């Protein structure tokens, strides 16, 4: 049975209002950006999924246990994790430390440490509510990209019988197919995937080739101009250099865009300042609650609301084709009863109700 606290959270969620501009979006008009908050909600038992800092600390722990890094180096890196603001630099230096000293940055022991940290991910899925909601949106045409190294979404989707694909920026052909909507169950990992450490992007040089490819940049930036990005569990994503290079600082006229970001409202002053700042980037900041436990249920309810929307094409088919067919049959029957040889042409009026002409 649910705990009283859990029941209270769900009760509060039921009465929460959603932005009409968001819930009235068609699923195919959305692009989800998945951050560490999603992984933390799905697999809370793996600290390395919760944040960049936790991931580096877990890798250092694995390196220490496997004895693939000198104790002095472990201590030095742990000190850097505490003091260094740019953790991407720390991660990059750590990879180099555990790689061959031949100028080749191809990981060696670093890969072993990652495998140790992320071993048997599927066994750690405790709360799949968010993943279920994301898959439900993907079924209806929503695209997904992530800054995460894990493939929890793909693992869960495959368990549900979906043909999930993990994509990275270095596979140009696949990226172009995905950006043009031809890979329905594709998840674009803009930082790469832990299962392929060689493809992981950890510093500006790692995505330099991508940002210099005009075709890739154009199709990706076109998504930022034409889709509504919905940021889920993305506390630090907008500070991410790769995301900035791909979207944030390269697309002009941001105030004409309409993107959304779900955030935890811990501090009221900070929350409203963030709202004001993000509007300058065309991003509407929305609170899912004042505690992280509310995040999964909020995403579930939000996805349900969006999936209720019917596409304009479907509505037009329902009101004209179905109703129209019925009226045509009635008209033919009446005309036949009156002895008229040729039925009159059916005219469609502005309110979609067929009339006789």
SULQUIWO-V88708 format. One record per backbone hydrogen bond with DSSP energy under -1.0 kcal/mol. CO is the residue of the C=O (numbers start at 0). NH is the residue of the N-H. E is the energy in kcal/mol with one decimal. If there is no record, write none. Layout:
BEGIN
CO:NH:E / CO:NH:E
END
This chain:
BEGIN
2:6:-2.5 / 3:7:-2.1 / 4:8:-2.1 / 5:9:-2.2 / 6:10:-2.2 / 7:11:-2.4 / 8:12:-2.1 / 9:13:-1.8 / 12:15:-1.3 / 18:21:-1.1 / 18:22:-2.4 / 19:23:-1.6 / 21:24:-1.9 / 25:28:-2.3 / 26:29:-1.6 / 28:227:-2.8 / 29:142:-1.8 / 30:229:-2.5 / 31:144:-2.7 / 32:231:-2.9 / 33:146:-2.0 / 34:37:-1.3 / 35:39:-2.6 / 36:40:-1.6 / 37:41:-2.0 / 38:42:-3.0 / 41:125:-2.6 / 41:126:-1.8 / 42:45:-1.9 / 45:48:-2.0 / 46:49:-1.9 / 50:54:-2.1 / 51:55:-2.4 / 52:56:-2.3 / 53:57:-2.2 / 54:58:-2.2 / 55:59:-2.4 / 56:60:-2.1 / 57:61:-2.2 / 58:62:-2.5 / 59:63:-2.1 / 60:64:-2.2 / 61:65:-2.7 / 62:67:-2.2 / 69:73:-2.3 / 70:74:-2.2 / 71:75:-2.0 / 72:76:-2.6 / 73:77:-2.3 / 74:78:-1.7 / 75:79:-1.8 / 76:80:-2.4 / 77:81:-1.2 / 78:82:-2.0 / 79:83:-3.5 / 84:86:-1.2 / 85:89:-1.0 / 86:90:-2.6 / 87:91:-2.4 / 88:92:-2.4 / 89:93:-2.2 / 90:94:-2.2 / 91:95:-2.0 / 92:96:-1.9 / 93:97:-1.4 / 95:98:-1.4 / 97:108:-1.6 / 99:101:-1.3 / 108:112:-2.2 / 109:113:-2.2 / 110:114:-2.4 / 111:115:-1.7 / 112:116:-2.3 / 113:117:-2.9 / 119:122:-1.2 / 120:123:-2.2 / 127:131:-2.9 / 128:132:-2.1 / 129:133:-2.3 / 130:134:-2.5 / 131:135:-2.0 / 132:136:-1.7 / 133:137:-2.5 / 134:138:-2.4 / 136:141:-2.2 / 137:140:-1.9 / 142:31:-3.1 / 143:187:-1.9 / 144:33:-2.5 / 145:189:-1.9 / 148:193:-2.4 / 150:154:-2.5 / 151:155:-2.6 / 152:156:-2.8 / 153:157:-2.4 / 154:158:-1.7 / 155:159:-1.1 / 156:161:-2.7 / 157:160:-1.5 / 161:163:-2.2 / 164:186:-2.6 / 166:188:-3.4 / 167:170:-1.8 / 169:171:-1.2 / 170:174:-2.4 / 171:175:-2.5 / 172:176:-2.1 / 173:177:-2.9 / 174:178:-2.9 / 175:179:-1.4 / 176:181:-2.9 / 177:180:-2.0 / 182:185:-1.8 / 184:164:-2.2 / 186:166:-2.7 / 187:145:-3.0 / 188:191:-1.1 / 190:200:-3.0 / 192:195:-2.0 / 195:198:-2.2 / 196:199:-1.2 / 202:205:-2.0 / 203:206:-1.1 / 206:210:-2.3 / 207:211:-1.1 / 209:212:-1.6 / 212:216:-2.4 / 213:217:-2.2 / 214:218:-2.0 / 215:219:-2.2 / 216:220:-2.7 / 217:221:-1.9 / 218:222:-1.0 / 219:223:-1.2 / 220:224:-1.3 / 221:225:-1.9 / 222:226:-2.9 / 227:30:-2.0 / 228:259:-3.2 / 229:32:-2.5 / 230:261:-2.3 / 231:34:-2.7 / 232:36:-2.4 / 235:238:-1.4 / 236:239:-1.5 / 239:243:-2.5 / 240:244:-2.3 / 241:245:-2.3 / 242:246:-2.8 / 242:247:-1.3 / 243:248:-2.2 / 246:250:-1.4 / 252:255:-1.5 / 253:256:-2.0 / 258:283:-3.3 / 259:230:-3.0 / 260:285:-3.2 / 262:287:-2.0 / 263:265:-1.2 / 266:270:-2.4 / 267:271:-2.3 / 268:272:-1.8 / 269:273:-2.4 / 270:274:-2.2 / 271:275:-1.9 / 272:276:-2.5 / 273:277:-2.7 / 274:278:-1.5 / 277:280:-1.6 / 277:282:-2.4 / 278:281:-1.4 / 281:258:-3.0 / 283:260:-2.4 / 285:262:-2.7 / 288:264:-2.6 / 290:293:-1.9 / 291:294:-1.9 / 293:297:-2.0 / 294:298:-2.4 / 295:299:-2.4 / 296:300:-2.5 / 297:301:-2.8 / 298:302:-2.7 / 299:303:-2.0 / 300:304:-2.1 / 301:305:-2.3 / 302:306:-2.6 / 305:308:-1.4 / 310:314:-2.1 / 311:315:-2.4 / 312:316:-2.4 / 313:317:-2.4 / 314:318:-2.5 / 315:319:-2.1 / 316:320:-1.1 / 316:321:-1.6 / 317:322:-1.1 / 319:323:-1.3 / 320:324:-2.3 / 321:325:-1.7 / 322:326:-2.4 / 323:327:-2.7 / 324:328:-2.2 / 325:329:-2.3 / 326:330:-2.9 / 327:331:-2.7 / 328:332:-2.4 / 329:333:-2.6 / 330:334:-2.7 / 331:335:-2.4 / 332:336:-2.0 / 333:337:-1.7 / 334:339:-1.8 / 344:356:-1.6 / 346:354:-3.5 / 348:351:-1.6 / 354:346:-3.1
END
